[in-house]
Amino acid sequence: MSIIRSLDLAPSGENKIEWVKRNCPILRSLEEEFRRTRPFAGRRIALSIHLEAKTAYLCLVLAAGGAEMFVTGSNPLSTQDDVAAALVKAGLNVYAWHGATEEEYFAHIRETLSHHANIIIDDGGDLVNMLHNHMQDELQYVIGGCEETTTGITRLIAMNNEGKLRFPMVKVNNADCKHLFDNRYGTGQSVWDGINRTTNLIVAGKNVVVAGYGWCGKGVSMRAKGMGARVIVTEVDPVKAIEAVMDGFEVMPMNDAAKIGDIFVTVTGCCGVITEPDFMVMKEGAVLCNAGHFNVEIDMKRLEEISTEVREMRANIMGYTLPNGKHVYVLAEGRLVNLAAGDGHPAEIMDMSFAIQALSAKYLVENAGKLTEKLIDVPREVDLEVARRKLEFLGVKIDALSAAQEAYLNR
């Protein structure tokens, strides 16, 4: 039995999913193909990804391929109740609602995993970690899984290094057609969509501090620059710091940036990026938000402890009065601002990322029992197939190597 808020919300969710479908031509082509070939017939898939319309369409594509779907969200504030209801109406098993408590959130994950899933599709690693640490009886049914995010892959690498990972996981985030576009262009746009719709403040002329200069940080910085901001990058990796400098951005430690920043965006995947010493030197009215997977990058616990007053300024904005009398404002409780305060990445971007997911899951089925490594790269042919389909739908043609050129390169 599904666990959602209300089935009455389904019509709104169905319309959202239809809009996504119209803008996801690669997934549409896979849905048609999967209906014919049924690659997941007899298989059960447990999926935990931000439960909004684009994820819902991925679920429907997998279901079209014969999969029995068990679905939950990967963040309590990114779940959209009308989308969850639409999936239930379509016959999928859903365990999620918006604003779930931590206890409810993990209860939903447990329920999602309690149906002998064969394939795990994860976003951040909560499914995989729950299986290995608390639901080991379910491991016997799993043939493999796919991980969507940098954070999740980091957790998988740690598990694998400790010899704890029990089944093969495809590193979806590392595919070129995922991180080069989803992390850079998707995060770059969706973070600012979330910030702008929530704050209704101008970006031009302000100092934007971006913590972390991976692919997500590159995208956030590039879009901030495009809107007229002066961009400051903070980093711990010297190579990425040099890259930020050569891309035209200032680079400095967080505590120095904290003194001059107007808007702060954390995208590191680590904890304790903005802490008490930083809060205490910030300008009046500084706006803080996080675009990393977990809400640990801004030290929210300490901010609440030291604040003399906390009050909601408008939806998804909490104001904190510091002991020195200054005010700072945090968006979406320090959770993923692009999903907790927005709709996530554009549909055309997720079309590529979720096509990689769907084809990686198909690869796991086709190679069940044959994969000896626990951490698997997305096969190059899958990456290239998604890129070819994207170019086709964009109406773009490219050159091909001649036989002589191939011979020259392979000499």
C-alpha positions as YAML, in Angstrom:
chain: A
units: angstrom
residues:
- id: 1
  name: MET
  ca: [0.00, 0.00, 0.00]
- id: 2
  name: SER
  ca: [1.34, 3.42, -0.98]
- id: 3
  name: ILE
  ca: [1.92, 6.13, 1.63]
- id: 4
  name: ILE
  ca: [1.06, 9.60, 0.30]
- id: 5
  name: ARG
  ca: [-0.84, 12.67, 1.41]
- id: 6
  name: SER
  ca: [-3.89, 12.53, -0.86]
- id: 7
  name: LEU
  ca: [-4.85, 10.85, -4.12]
- id: 8
  name: ASP
  ca: [-7.12, 13.84, -4.86]
- id: 9
  name: LEU
  ca: [-4.03, 15.84, -5.85]
- id: 10
  name: ALA
  ca: [-3.30, 13.54, -8.81]
- id: 11
  name: PRO
  ca: [-4.71, 15.72, -11.65]
- id: 12
  name: SER
  ca: [-2.25, 18.52, -10.87]
- id: 13
  name: GLY
  ca: [0.62, 16.04, -10.81]
- id: 14
  name: GLU
  ca: [-0.49, 14.45, -14.06]
- id: 15
  name: ASN
  ca: [-0.35, 17.84, -15.79]
- id: 16
  name: LYS
  ca: [3.17, 18.45, -14.46]
- id: 17
  name: ILE
  ca: [4.33, 15.07, -15.73]
- id: 18
  name: GLU
  ca: [2.74, 15.69, -19.12]
- id: 19
  name: TRP
  ca: [4.64, 18.98, -19.41]
- id: 20
  name: VAL
  ca: [7.90, 17.19, -18.60]
- id: 21
  name: LYS
  ca: [7.15, 14.43, -21.11]
- id: 22
  name: ARG
  ca: [6.64, 16.98, -23.87]
- id: 23
  name: ASN
  ca: [10.12, 18.36, -23.17]
- id: 24
  name: CYS
  ca: [12.00, 15.07, -22.73]
- id: 25
  name: PRO
  ca: [12.37, 13.57, -26.23]
- id: 26
  name: ILE
  ca: [15.10, 11.08, -25.27]
- id: 27
  name: LEU
  ca: [12.99, 9.60, -22.49]
- id: 28
  name: ARG
  ca: [9.97, 9.53, -24.82]
- id: 29
  name: SER
  ca: [11.97, 7.50, -27.33]
- id: 30
  name: LEU
  ca: [13.09, 5.13, -24.57]
- id: 31
  name: GLU
  ca: [9.53, 4.76, -23.31]
- id: 32
  name: GLU
  ca: [8.41, 3.68, -26.79]
- id: 33
  name: GLU
  ca: [11.35, 1.29, -27.09]
- id: 34
  name: PHE
  ca: [10.83, -0.17, -23.62]
- id: 35
  name: ARG
  ca: [7.15, -0.82, -24.28]
- id: 36
  name: ARG
  ca: [8.21, -3.06, -27.17]
- id: 37
  name: THR
  ca: [11.22, -4.77, -25.61]
- id: 38
  name: ARG
  ca: [10.18, -4.95, -21.90]
- id: 39
  name: PRO
  ca: [13.77, -5.08, -20.56]
- id: 40
  name: PHE
  ca: [12.61, -4.95, -16.91]
- id: 41
  name: ALA
  ca: [9.85, -7.55, -17.11]
- id: 42
  name: GLY
  ca: [9.68, -9.45, -13.82]
- id: 43
  name: ARG
  ca: [12.09, -7.02, -12.12]
- id: 44
  name: ARG
  ca: [11.46, -4.80, -9.11]
- id: 45
  name: ILE
  ca: [13.09, -1.38, -8.90]
- id: 46
  name: ALA
  ca: [13.44, 0.65, -5.70]
- id: 47
  name: LEU
  ca: [14.04, 4.30, -6.50]
- id: 48
  name: SER
  ca: [14.91, 7.28, -4.29]
- id: 49
  name: ILE
  ca: [15.32, 10.52, -6.23]
- id: 50
  name: HIS
  ca: [13.84, 13.97, -5.61]
- id: 51
  name: LEU
  ca: [10.18, 13.20, -6.16]
- id: 52
  name: GLU
  ca: [9.01, 15.81, -8.64]
- id: 53
  name: ALA
  ca: [7.69, 15.60, -12.18]
- id: 54
  name: LYS
  ca: [10.90, 14.69, -14.01]
- id: 55
  name: THR
  ca: [11.63, 11.85, -11.61]
- id: 56
  name: ALA
  ca: [8.03, 10.72, -11.97]
- id: 57
  name: TYR
  ca: [8.41, 10.48, -15.72]
- id: 58
  name: LEU
  ca: [11.57, 8.38, -15.31]
- id: 59
  name: CYS
  ca: [9.55, 6.05, -13.08]
- id: 60
  name: LEU
  ca: [6.84, 5.76, -15.74]
- id: 61
  name: VAL
  ca: [9.45, 5.01, -18.41]
- id: 62
  name: LEU
  ca: [10.91, 2.21, -16.28]
- id: 63
  name: ALA
  ca: [7.40, 0.91, -15.58]
- id: 64
  name: ALA
  ca: [6.72, 0.91, -19.33]
- id: 65
  name: GLY
  ca: [9.67, -1.46, -19.60]
- id: 66
  name: GLY
  ca: [7.96, -3.92, -17.27]
- id: 67
  name: ALA
  ca: [9.44, -2.88, -13.92]
- id: 68
  name: GLU
  ca: [7.38, -2.95, -10.74]
- id: 69
  name: MET
  ca: [8.28, 0.38, -9.18]
- id: 70
  name: PHE
  ca: [8.71, 1.22, -5.49]
- id: 71
  name: VAL
  ca: [9.37, 4.94, -5.15]
- id: 72
  name: THR
  ca: [10.32, 7.44, -2.47]
- id: 73
  name: GLY
  ca: [11.94, 10.87, -2.36]
- id: 74
  name: SER
  ca: [15.54, 11.70, -1.51]
- id: 75
  name: ASN
  ca: [14.79, 14.92, 0.39]
- id: 76
  name: PRO
  ca: [11.69, 15.69, 2.50]
- id: 77
  name: LEU
  ca: [11.28, 19.20, 1.09]
- id: 78
  name: SER
  ca: [11.67, 18.28, -2.59]
- id: 79
  name: THR
  ca: [8.79, 15.80, -2.68]
- id: 80
  name: GLN
  ca: [5.74, 17.19, -4.46]
- id: 81
  name: ASP
  ca: [2.55, 15.62, -3.13]
- id: 82
  name: ASP
  ca: [0.57, 16.03, -6.35]
- id: 83
  name: VAL
  ca: [3.28, 14.25, -8.34]
- id: 84
  name: ALA
  ca: [3.39, 11.41, -5.80]
- id: 85
  name: ALA
  ca: [-0.40, 11.09, -6.10]
- id: 86
  name: ALA
  ca: [-0.19, 10.97, -9.90]
- id: 87
  name: LEU
  ca: [2.25, 8.05, -9.72]
- id: 88
  name: VAL
  ca: [-0.01, 6.16, -7.34]
- id: 89
  name: LYS
  ca: [-2.93, 6.73, -9.68]
- id: 90
  name: ALA
  ca: [-0.77, 5.32, -12.49]
- id: 91
  name: GLY
  ca: [-0.31, 2.12, -10.48]
- id: 92
  name: LEU
  ca: [3.13, 2.65, -8.96]
- id: 93
  name: ASN
  ca: [4.01, 2.10, -5.30]
- id: 94
  name: VAL
  ca: [4.94, 5.39, -3.63]
- id: 95
  name: TYR
  ca: [6.06, 6.10, -0.06]
- id: 96
  name: ALA
  ca: [6.68, 9.81, 0.42]
- id: 97
  name: TRP
  ca: [5.18, 13.14, 1.30]
- id: 98
  name: HIS
  ca: [6.36, 16.71, 1.41]
- id: 99
  name: GLY
  ca: [7.80, 17.89, 4.71]
- id: 100
  name: ALA
  ca: [8.32, 14.43, 6.22]
- id: 101
  name: THR
  ca: [10.10, 14.37, 9.55]
- id: 102
  name: GLU
  ca: [13.45, 12.60, 9.70]
- id: 103
  name: GLU
  ca: [11.73, 9.60, 11.29]
- id: 104
  name: GLU
  ca: [9.05, 9.54, 8.58]
- id: 105
  name: TYR
  ca: [11.63, 9.99, 5.83]
- id: 106
  name: PHE
  ca: [13.61, 6.92, 6.88]
- id: 107
  name: ALA
  ca: [10.40, 4.96, 7.45]
- id: 108
  name: HIS
  ca: [9.50, 5.68, 3.82]
- id: 109
  name: ILE
  ca: [12.92, 4.44, 2.70]
- id: 110
  name: ARG
  ca: [12.46, 1.25, 4.71]
- id: 111
  name: GLU
  ca: [9.07, 0.64, 3.13]
- id: 112
  name: THR
  ca: [10.47, 1.25, -0.35]
- id: 113
  name: LEU
  ca: [13.17, -1.36, 0.25]
- id: 114
  name: SER
  ca: [10.94, -3.97, 1.86]
- id: 115
  name: HIS
  ca: [9.66, -5.51, -1.39]
- id: 116
  name: HIS
  ca: [12.66, -7.57, -2.57]
- id: 117
  name: ALA
  ca: [14.00, -5.00, -5.05]
- id: 118
  name: ASN
  ca: [16.31, -6.25, -7.79]
- id: 119
  name: ILE
  ca: [17.65, -2.85, -8.86]
- id: 120
  name: ILE
  ca: [18.39, 0.16, -6.65]
- id: 121
  name: ILE
  ca: [18.28, 3.65, -8.15]
- id: 122
  name: ASP
  ca: [19.68, 6.02, -5.54]
- id: 123
  name: ASP
  ca: [20.31, 9.75, -5.14]
- id: 124
  name: GLY
  ca: [22.72, 10.44, -2.31]
- id: 125
  name: GLY
  ca: [23.14, 6.89, -1.04]
- id: 126
  name: ASP
  ca: [20.34, 6.57, 1.53]
- id: 127
  name: LEU
  ca: [18.85, 3.44, -0.07]
- id: 128
  name: VAL
  ca: [22.18, 1.67, -0.35]
- id: 129
  name: ASN
  ca: [23.20, 2.60, 3.19]
- id: 130
  name: MET
  ca: [19.87, 1.51, 4.65]
- id: 131
  name: LEU
  ca: [20.16, -1.86, 2.89]
- id: 132
  name: HIS
  ca: [23.68, -2.53, 4.09]
- id: 133
  name: ASN
  ca: [23.27, -1.29, 7.65]
- id: 134
  name: HIS
  ca: [19.69, -2.11, 8.60]
- id: 135
  name: MET
  ca: [18.02, -4.36, 6.00]
- id: 136
  name: GLN
  ca: [20.62, -6.94, 5.10]
- id: 137
  name: ASP
  ca: [18.00, -9.64, 4.49]
- id: 138
  name: GLU
  ca: [16.98, -7.71, 1.37]
- id: 139
  name: LEU
  ca: [20.49, -7.77, -0.12]
- id: 140
  name: GLN
  ca: [20.01, -11.25, -1.55]
- id: 141
  name: TYR
  ca: [17.51, -9.95, -4.12]
- id: 142
  name: VAL
  ca: [19.63, -7.08, -5.49]
- id: 143
  name: ILE
  ca: [21.53, -7.54, -8.77]
- id: 144
  name: GLY
  ca: [22.89, -3.97, -8.78]
- id: 145
  name: GLY
  ca: [22.10, -0.30, -8.70]
- id: 146
  name: CYS
  ca: [22.74, 3.18, -10.05]
- id: 147
  name: GLU
  ca: [23.83, 6.30, -8.16]
- id: 148
  name: GLU
  ca: [22.80, 9.76, -9.37]
- id: 149
  name: THR
  ca: [24.99, 12.16, -7.41]
- id: 150
  name: THR
  ca: [28.55, 13.09, -6.49]
- id: 151
  name: THR
  ca: [27.65, 12.78, -2.79]
- id: 152
  name: GLY
  ca: [26.28, 9.29, -3.29]
- id: 153
  name: ILE
  ca: [29.34, 8.16, -5.22]
- id: 154
  name: THR
  ca: [31.58, 9.50, -2.45]
- id: 155
  name: ARG
  ca: [29.66, 7.35, 0.04]
- id: 156
  name: LEU
  ca: [29.90, 4.34, -2.26]
- id: 157
  name: ILE
  ca: [33.67, 4.72, -2.64]
- id: 158
  name: ALA
  ca: [34.02, 4.79, 1.14]
- id: 159
  name: MET
  ca: [31.90, 1.65, 1.49]
- id: 160
  name: ASN
  ca: [33.83, -0.12, -1.24]
- id: 161
  name: ASN
  ca: [37.19, 0.83, 0.28]
- id: 162
  name: GLU
  ca: [36.04, -0.73, 3.54]
- id: 163
  name: GLY
  ca: [34.94, -3.89, 1.71]
- id: 164
  name: LYS
  ca: [31.30, -3.36, 2.67]
- id: 165
  name: LEU
  ca: [29.61, -2.82, -0.70]
- id: 166
  name: ARG
  ca: [27.75, -6.01, -1.57]
- id: 167
  name: PHE
  ca: [26.53, -5.43, -5.12]
- id: 168
  name: PRO
  ca: [27.67, -3.52, -8.24]
- id: 169
  name: MET
  ca: [26.70, 0.16, -8.49]
- id: 170
  name: VAL
  ca: [26.86, 2.15, -11.71]
- id: 171
  name: LYS
  ca: [28.33, 5.62, -11.19]
- id: 172
  name: VAL
  ca: [25.71, 7.49, -13.21]
- id: 173
  name: ASN
  ca: [26.92, 10.90, -12.04]
- id: 174
  name: ASN
  ca: [30.31, 10.31, -13.66]
- id: 175
  name: ALA
  ca: [28.87, 9.84, -17.15]
- id: 176
  name: ASP
  ca: [29.74, 12.73, -19.46]
- id: 177
  name: CYS
  ca: [26.10, 13.18, -20.45]
- id: 178
  name: LYS
  ca: [25.25, 13.54, -16.78]
- id: 179
  name: HIS
  ca: [27.81, 15.67, -14.95]
- id: 180
  name: LEU
  ca: [28.87, 17.88, -17.87]
- id: 181
  name: PHE
  ca: [25.29, 19.02, -18.40]
- id: 182
  name: ASP
  ca: [23.21, 18.19, -15.31]
- id: 183
  name: ASN
  ca: [25.77, 19.35, -12.75]
- id: 184
  name: ARG
  ca: [26.95, 22.39, -14.70]
- id: 185
  name: TYR
  ca: [23.99, 23.73, -16.70]
- id: 186
  name: GLY
  ca: [21.22, 22.11, -14.68]
- id: 187
  name: THR
  ca: [22.50, 23.15, -11.25]
- id: 188
  name: GLY
  ca: [23.64, 26.49, -12.60]
- id: 189
  name: GLN
  ca: [20.14, 27.42, -13.75]
- id: 190
  name: SER
  ca: [18.00, 25.68, -11.14]
- id: 191
  name: VAL
  ca: [19.89, 27.12, -8.15]
- id: 192
  name: TRP
  ca: [19.24, 30.63, -9.38]
- id: 193
  name: ASP
  ca: [15.64, 29.75, -10.23]
- id: 194
  name: GLY
  ca: [15.20, 28.75, -6.58]
- id: 195
  name: ILE
  ca: [17.01, 31.78, -5.17]
- id: 196
  name: ASN
  ca: [15.28, 34.30, -7.41]
- id: 197
  name: ARG
  ca: [11.73, 33.02, -6.99]
- id: 198
  name: THR
  ca: [12.21, 32.77, -3.22]
- id: 199
  name: THR
  ca: [13.90, 36.09, -2.47]
- id: 200
  name: ASN
  ca: [12.61, 38.37, -5.26]
- id: 201
  name: LEU
  ca: [15.94, 40.22, -4.95]
- id: 202
  name: ILE
  ca: [18.32, 41.40, -7.67]
- id: 203
  name: VAL
  ca: [21.58, 39.55, -8.30]
- id: 204
  name: ALA
  ca: [23.29, 42.13, -10.50]
- id: 205
  name: GLY
  ca: [25.88, 44.20, -8.68]
- id: 206
  name: LYS
  ca: [26.08, 41.90, -5.68]
- id: 207
  name: ASN
  ca: [28.92, 39.76, -4.33]
- id: 208
  name: VAL
  ca: [28.02, 36.10, -4.75]
- id: 209
  name: VAL
  ca: [30.15, 33.60, -2.81]
- id: 210
  name: VAL
  ca: [30.20, 30.09, -4.27]
- id: 211
  name: ALA
  ca: [31.71, 27.44, -1.99]
- id: 212
  name: GLY
  ca: [33.11, 24.62, -4.11]
- id: 213
  name: TYR
  ca: [34.24, 24.73, -7.74]
- id: 214
  name: GLY
  ca: [33.33, 21.29, -9.01]
- id: 215
  name: TRP
  ca: [30.97, 21.00, -11.96]
- id: 216
  name: CYS
  ca: [28.04, 22.29, -9.89]
- id: 217
  name: GLY
  ca: [30.06, 25.21, -8.56]
- id: 218
  name: LYS
  ca: [31.20, 26.05, -12.09]
- id: 219
  name: GLY
  ca: [27.59, 26.20, -13.24]
- id: 220
  name: VAL
  ca: [26.40, 28.32, -10.30]
- id: 221
  name: SER
  ca: [29.33, 30.73, -10.75]
- id: 222
  name: MET
  ca: [28.83, 31.04, -14.49]
- id: 223
  name: ARG
  ca: [25.13, 31.88, -14.13]
- id: 224
  name: ALA
  ca: [25.81, 34.38, -11.32]
- id: 225
  name: LYS
  ca: [28.34, 36.12, -13.53]
- id: 226
  name: GLY
  ca: [25.82, 36.16, -16.36]
- id: 227
  name: MET
  ca: [23.33, 37.96, -14.13]
- id: 228
  name: GLY
  ca: [25.85, 40.66, -13.31]
- id: 229
  name: ALA
  ca: [27.20, 39.49, -9.97]
- id: 230
  name: ARG
  ca: [30.80, 39.73, -8.78]
- id: 231
  name: VAL
  ca: [31.67, 36.10, -8.05]
- id: 232
  name: ILE
  ca: [33.96, 34.89, -5.27]
- id: 233
  name: VAL
  ca: [34.90, 31.21, -5.06]
- id: 234
  name: THR
  ca: [36.09, 29.36, -1.96]
- id: 235
  name: GLU
  ca: [37.91, 26.05, -2.40]
- id: 236
  name: VAL
  ca: [40.10, 23.49, -0.62]
- id: 237
  name: ASP
  ca: [41.42, 21.92, -3.84]
- id: 238
  name: PRO
  ca: [44.37, 23.96, -5.20]
- id: 239
  name: VAL
  ca: [43.80, 22.80, -8.79]
- id: 240
  name: LYS
  ca: [40.13, 23.83, -8.76]
- id: 241
  name: ALA
  ca: [41.12, 27.12, -7.14]
- id: 242
  name: ILE
  ca: [43.51, 27.88, -10.00]
- id: 243
  name: GLU
  ca: [40.77, 26.96, -12.46]
- id: 244
  name: ALA
  ca: [38.40, 29.43, -10.78]
- id: 245
  name: VAL
  ca: [41.04, 32.16, -10.97]
- id: 246
  name: MET
  ca: [41.61, 31.51, -14.67]
- id: 247
  name: ASP
  ca: [37.86, 31.54, -15.25]
- id: 248
  name: GLY
  ca: [37.92, 35.12, -13.98]
- id: 249
  name: PHE
  ca: [36.69, 34.73, -10.40]
- id: 250
  name: GLU
  ca: [38.19, 35.90, -7.12]
- id: 251
  name: VAL
  ca: [39.34, 33.10, -4.80]
- id: 252
  name: MET
  ca: [39.76, 33.46, -1.04]
- id: 253
  name: PRO
  ca: [39.07, 31.61, 2.25]
- id: 254
  name: MET
  ca: [35.46, 31.48, 3.43]
- id: 255
  name: ASN
  ca: [36.04, 33.70, 6.47]
- id: 256
  name: ASP
  ca: [37.40, 36.45, 4.21]
- id: 257
  name: ALA
  ca: [34.56, 36.00, 1.72]
- id: 258
  name: ALA
  ca: [32.03, 36.05, 4.57]
- id: 259
  name: LYS
  ca: [32.89, 39.69, 5.27]
- id: 260
  name: ILE
  ca: [31.94, 40.90, 1.79]
- id: 261
  name: GLY
  ca: [29.41, 38.41, 0.41]
- id: 262
  name: ASP
  ca: [25.77, 39.29, -0.23]
- id: 263
  name: ILE
  ca: [24.58, 35.85, -1.37]
- id: 264
  name: PHE
  ca: [26.24, 32.56, -0.40]
- id: 265
  name: VAL
  ca: [25.76, 29.24, -2.22]
- id: 266
  name: THR
  ca: [27.42, 26.06, -0.91]
- id: 267
  name: VAL
  ca: [28.02, 23.22, -3.39]
- id: 268
  name: THR
  ca: [30.79, 21.15, -1.82]
- id: 269
  name: GLY
  ca: [29.17, 17.91, -0.68]
- id: 270
  name: CYS
  ca: [30.96, 18.36, 2.65]
- id: 271
  name: CYS
  ca: [29.90, 19.52, 6.12]
- id: 272
  name: GLY
  ca: [30.71, 22.66, 8.09]
- id: 273
  name: VAL
  ca: [31.39, 24.90, 5.11]
- id: 274
  name: ILE
  ca: [29.80, 28.00, 6.67]
- id: 275
  name: THR
  ca: [30.11, 28.06, 10.46]
- id: 276
  name: GLU
  ca: [29.83, 30.39, 13.47]
- id: 277
  name: PRO
  ca: [33.02, 32.43, 12.78]
- id: 278
  name: ASP
  ca: [31.65, 33.13, 9.31]
- id: 279
  name: PHE
  ca: [28.14, 34.10, 10.51]
- id: 280
  name: MET
  ca: [29.61, 36.61, 12.95]
- id: 281
  name: VAL
  ca: [31.48, 38.63, 10.31]
- id: 282
  name: MET
  ca: [28.76, 38.67, 7.66]
- id: 283
  name: LYS
  ca: [27.19, 41.84, 6.32]
- id: 284
  name: GLU
  ca: [23.73, 42.87, 7.40]
- id: 285
  name: GLY
  ca: [21.15, 40.99, 5.33]
- id: 286
  name: ALA
  ca: [23.42, 38.29, 3.91]
- id: 287
  name: VAL
  ca: [21.46, 35.49, 2.19]
- id: 288
  name: LEU
  ca: [22.65, 31.89, 2.63]
- id: 289
  name: CYS
  ca: [21.63, 28.78, 0.74]
- id: 290
  name: ASN
  ca: [22.88, 25.29, -0.01]
- id: 291
  name: ALA
  ca: [22.91, 23.30, -3.24]
- id: 292
  name: GLY
  ca: [24.80, 20.27, -1.90]
- id: 293
  name: HIS
  ca: [22.84, 17.06, -1.38]
- id: 294
  name: PHE
  ca: [22.62, 17.09, 2.43]
- id: 295
  name: ASN
  ca: [21.74, 20.00, 4.73]
- id: 296
  name: VAL
  ca: [25.09, 19.94, 6.53]
- id: 297
  name: GLU
  ca: [27.06, 22.53, 4.60]
- id: 298
  name: ILE
  ca: [25.66, 25.48, 6.56]
- id: 299
  name: ASP
  ca: [25.90, 24.86, 10.31]
- id: 300
  name: MET
  ca: [22.19, 25.36, 10.94]
- id: 301
  name: LYS
  ca: [22.29, 23.88, 14.44]
- id: 302
  name: ARG
  ca: [24.86, 26.39, 15.64]
- id: 303
  name: LEU
  ca: [23.17, 29.28, 13.84]
- id: 304
  name: GLU
  ca: [19.94, 28.54, 15.68]
- id: 305
  name: GLU
  ca: [21.78, 28.23, 19.01]
- id: 306
  name: ILE
  ca: [23.51, 31.60, 18.80]
- id: 307
  name: SER
  ca: [20.61, 33.57, 17.31]
- id: 308
  name: THR
  ca: [18.62, 35.82, 19.63]
- id: 309
  name: GLU
  ca: [15.57, 35.65, 17.36]
- id: 310
  name: VAL
  ca: [14.42, 33.40, 14.54]
- id: 311
  name: ARG
  ca: [11.42, 34.20, 12.39]
- id: 312
  name: GLU
  ca: [9.98, 33.37, 8.99]
- id: 313
  name: MET
  ca: [10.32, 36.32, 6.62]
- id: 314
  name: ARG
  ca: [8.43, 34.75, 3.72]
- id: 315
  name: ALA
  ca: [7.95, 31.22, 2.37]
- id: 316
  name: ASN
  ca: [11.27, 29.35, 2.47]
- id: 317
  name: ILE
  ca: [13.17, 32.24, 4.09]
- id: 318
  name: MET
  ca: [14.08, 32.19, 7.78]
- id: 319
  name: GLY
  ca: [15.65, 35.26, 9.36]
- id: 320
  name: TYR
  ca: [18.24, 34.91, 12.15]
- id: 321
  name: THR
  ca: [19.22, 37.76, 14.46]
- id: 322
  name: LEU
  ca: [22.84, 37.31, 15.53]
- id: 323
  name: PRO
  ca: [24.24, 38.35, 18.93]
- id: 324
  name: ASN
  ca: [25.84, 41.41, 17.28]
- id: 325
  name: GLY
  ca: [22.41, 42.59, 16.11]
- id: 326
  name: LYS
  ca: [22.93, 41.79, 12.42]
- id: 327
  name: HIS
  ca: [20.54, 39.60, 10.43]
- id: 328
  name: VAL
  ca: [21.25, 36.73, 8.07]
- id: 329
  name: TYR
  ca: [18.69, 34.86, 6.02]
- id: 330
  name: VAL
  ca: [18.69, 31.16, 5.17]
- id: 331
  name: LEU
  ca: [16.72, 29.72, 2.27]
- id: 332
  name: ALA
  ca: [14.89, 26.36, 2.42]
- id: 333
  name: GLU
  ca: [16.23, 25.39, 5.85]
- id: 334
  name: GLY
  ca: [19.69, 24.95, 4.37]
- id: 335
  name: ARG
  ca: [18.44, 22.10, 2.19]
- id: 336
  name: LEU
  ca: [18.84, 21.88, -1.60]
- id: 337
  name: VAL
  ca: [17.63, 25.31, -2.66]
- id: 338
  name: ASN
  ca: [16.95, 24.33, -6.26]
- id: 339
  name: LEU
  ca: [14.54, 21.58, -5.21]
- id: 340
  name: ALA
  ca: [13.28, 22.62, -1.79]
- id: 341
  name: ALA
  ca: [12.54, 26.12, -3.08]
- id: 342
  name: GLY
  ca: [12.14, 25.34, -6.77]
- id: 343
  name: ASP
  ca: [11.38, 22.61, -9.31]
- id: 344
  name: GLY
  ca: [14.91, 21.35, -9.82]
- id: 345
  name: HIS
  ca: [16.83, 21.15, -13.08]
- id: 346
  name: PRO
  ca: [15.21, 22.00, -16.42]
- id: 347
  name: ALA
  ca: [13.40, 19.13, -18.10]
- id: 348
  name: GLU
  ca: [15.69, 19.10, -21.14]
- id: 349
  name: ILE
  ca: [18.72, 18.59, -18.88]
- id: 350
  name: MET
  ca: [17.14, 15.80, -16.84]
- id: 351
  name: ASP
  ca: [16.12, 14.16, -20.10]
- id: 352
  name: MET
  ca: [19.81, 13.34, -20.61]
- id: 353
  name: SER
  ca: [20.54, 12.40, -16.98]
- id: 354
  name: PHE
  ca: [17.54, 10.13, -16.62]
- id: 355
  name: ALA
  ca: [18.18, 8.53, -20.00]
- id: 356
  name: ILE
  ca: [21.58, 7.56, -18.58]
- id: 357
  name: GLN
  ca: [19.79, 6.17, -15.51]
- id: 358
  name: ALA
  ca: [17.33, 4.12, -17.56]
- id: 359
  name: LEU
  ca: [20.00, 2.69, -19.88]
- id: 360
  name: SER
  ca: [22.32, 1.95, -16.95]
- id: 361
  name: ALA
  ca: [19.53, 0.00, -15.25]
- id: 362
  name: LYS
  ca: [19.01, -1.90, -18.50]
- id: 363
  name: TYR
  ca: [22.74, -2.64, -18.60]
- id: 364
  name: LEU
  ca: [22.55, -4.12, -15.09]
- id: 365
  name: VAL
  ca: [19.74, -6.46, -16.14]
- id: 366
  name: GLU
  ca: [21.59, -7.54, -19.28]
- id: 367
  name: ASN
  ca: [24.74, -8.27, -17.28]
- id: 368
  name: ALA
  ca: [23.20, -9.68, -14.10]
- id: 369
  name: GLY
  ca: [25.69, -11.99, -12.38]
- id: 370
  name: LYS
  ca: [28.51, -11.09, -14.78]
- id: 371
  name: LEU
  ca: [29.84, -7.91, -13.17]
- id: 372
  name: THR
  ca: [32.79, -8.55, -10.87]
- id: 373
  name: GLU
  ca: [33.62, -4.97, -9.89]
- id: 374
  name: LYS
  ca: [31.49, -3.21, -7.30]
- id: 375
  name: LEU
  ca: [31.85, 0.30, -8.75]
- id: 376
  name: ILE
  ca: [31.01, 0.41, -12.44]
- id: 377
  name: ASP
  ca: [31.50, 3.23, -14.94]
- id: 378
  name: VAL
  ca: [28.61, 3.99, -17.28]
- id: 379
  name: PRO
  ca: [29.50, 2.13, -20.48]
- id: 380
  name: ARG
  ca: [30.87, 4.52, -23.09]
- id: 381
  name: GLU
  ca: [28.35, 3.32, -25.64]
- id: 382
  name: VAL
  ca: [25.52, 4.40, -23.31]
- id: 383
  name: ASP
  ca: [27.01, 7.89, -23.01]
- id: 384
  name: LEU
  ca: [27.40, 8.16, -26.77]
- id: 385
  name: GLU
  ca: [23.91, 6.83, -27.46]
- id: 386
  name: VAL
  ca: [22.34, 9.50, -25.24]
- id: 387
  name: ALA
  ca: [24.48, 12.19, -26.89]
- id: 388
  name: ARG
  ca: [23.49, 11.01, -30.38]
- id: 389
  name: ARG
  ca: [19.81, 11.04, -29.50]
- id: 390
  name: LYS
  ca: [20.13, 14.52, -27.99]
- id: 391
  name: LEU
  ca: [21.80, 15.87, -31.11]
- id: 392
  name: GLU
  ca: [19.14, 14.25, -33.30]
- id: 393
  name: PHE
  ca: [16.32, 15.90, -31.35]
- id: 394
  name: LEU
  ca: [18.18, 19.23, -31.46]
- id: 395
  name: GLY
  ca: [18.44, 18.93, -35.23]
- id: 396
  name: VAL
  ca: [22.24, 19.04, -35.10]
- id: 397
  name: LYS
  ca: [24.46, 16.95, -37.37]
- id: 398
  name: ILE
  ca: [28.17, 16.25, -36.86]
- id: 399
  name: ASP
  ca: [31.01, 14.76, -38.88]
- id: 400
  name: ALA
  ca: [32.05, 11.11, -38.79]
- id: 401
  name: LEU
  ca: [35.56, 9.72, -39.05]
- id: 402
  name: SER
  ca: [36.50, 8.27, -42.40]
- id: 403
  name: ALA
  ca: [38.05, 4.82, -42.61]
- id: 404
  name: ALA
  ca: [41.42, 6.45, -43.24]
- id: 405
  name: GLN
  ca: [41.03, 8.68, -40.18]
- id: 406
  name: GLU
  ca: [40.10, 5.73, -37.96]
- id: 407
  name: ALA
  ca: [43.11, 3.81, -39.25]
- id: 408
  name: TYR
  ca: [45.34, 6.81, -38.55]
- id: 409
  name: LEU
  ca: [44.09, 7.19, -34.96]
- id: 410
  name: ASN
  ca: [44.36, 3.46, -34.25]
- id: 411
  name: ARG
  ca: [47.78, 2.94, -35.81]
...
